[in-house]
Amino acid sequence: MATFAVGLTAATLFSVLTIHVRLTQTAFELQEEQQAMERMRSRRDRLEMAEAELEAPGRIRREAMGRLGMVLPGIVHFVYVREVQGTADERAEGGTVETAPPVSGP
């Protein structure tokens, strides 16, 4: 009977130690995951700031005008073409095109 009690105690102690080791491992893994998550949040914040800087209208305008050589539109001309009756040859000889006065750009 004493041998059974010693065996049971040893088995219980072994089980408790095994559970403790597993609990410690899990706590360590959880800590690693939390640190990884914090690094990812930090990276996300930096990326969101970079995105906001890239989307800034002033930066886009500077890049467009400086690096890409784009210019703001000046005067916009509209051409209105009136339908002309007759054949293609008649239209080529006597067709009219009306133009509207220039309109300032935005």
C-alpha positions in Angstrom: 0.0 0.0 0.0 2.9 2.4 0.8 4.4 1.7 -2.6 1.1 2.6 -4.2 0.9 5.9 -2.3 4.5 6.7 -3.2 3.8 5.9 -6.9 0.6 8.0 -6.8 2.4 10.9 -5.2 5.2 10.6 -7.8 2.7 10.5 -10.7 0.9 13.5 -9.2 4.1 15.4 -8.8 5.2 14.5 -12.3 1.8 15.7 -13.7 2.0 19.0 -11.7 5.6 19.6 -13.0 4.5 18.8 -16.6 1.6 21.2 -16.4 3.8 23.9 -14.8 6.4 23.5 -17.6 3.7 23.7 -20.3 2.2 26.7 -18.6 5.6 28.4 -18.5 6.1 27.6 -22.2 2.7 29.0 -23.1 3.3 32.2 -21.1 6.6 32.6 -22.9 5.0 32.1 -26.3 2.2 34.5 -25.4 4.8 37.2 -24.5 6.6 36.7 -27.8 3.3 37.0 -29.7 2.4 40.2 -27.9 5.8 41.7 -28.7 5.3 40.7 -32.4 1.9 42.3 -32.3 3.3 45.5 -30.9 6.0 45.6 -33.6 3.3 45.2 -36.2 1.2 47.9 -34.7 4.2 50.2 -34.7 4.9 49.4 -38.4 1.3 49.9 -39.3 1.4 53.4 -37.6 4.5 54.3 -39.5 3.0 53.1 -42.8 -0.2 55.1 -42.1 1.9 58.2 -41.5 3.8 57.6 -44.8 0.5 57.1 -46.6 -0.9 60.4 -45.3 2.3 62.2 -46.4 2.1 60.6 -49.8 -1.6 61.6 -50.2 -1.0 65.2 -49.3 -2.3 67.4 -52.1 0.7 69.8 -51.8 3.2 66.9 -52.2 1.3 65.5 -55.2 1.3 68.9 -56.8 5.1 69.4 -56.2 5.8 65.9 -57.6 3.6 66.5 -60.6 5.1 69.8 -61.4 8.7 69.2 -60.4 9.6 65.6 -61.2 7.0 64.9 -63.9 7.0 68.4 -65.6 3.2 68.8 -65.4 1.7 72.2 -65.5 -1.7 73.6 -64.4 -4.1 74.2 -67.2 -4.3 77.7 -68.6 -7.0 78.7 -70.9 -9.5 76.1 -72.1 -10.9 76.3 -75.6 -14.2 74.7 -76.5 -15.1 74.1 -80.1 -18.7 73.7 -81.0 -19.5 72.1 -84.4 -22.9 72.7 -85.9 -24.4 69.9 -88.0 -24.4 70.8 -91.6 -26.9 69.4 -94.2 -25.7 68.0 -97.5 -23.2 65.4 -98.8 -19.7 65.0 -97.5 -18.3 67.0 -100.4 -20.7 69.8 -99.8 -19.9 69.8 -96.1 -16.2 69.9 -96.9 -16.7 73.0 -99.1 -19.2 74.9 -97.1 -19.3 73.5 -93.6 -19.0 75.9 -90.7 -17.3 75.6 -87.4 -18.2 77.9 -84.6 -15.8 78.5 -81.8 -16.6 79.8 -78.3 -14.5 82.4 -76.6 -11.7 80.9 -74.3 -12.6 80.1 -70.7 -10.1 80.4 -67.9 -9.0 77.2 -66.3 -9.5 76.2 -62.6 
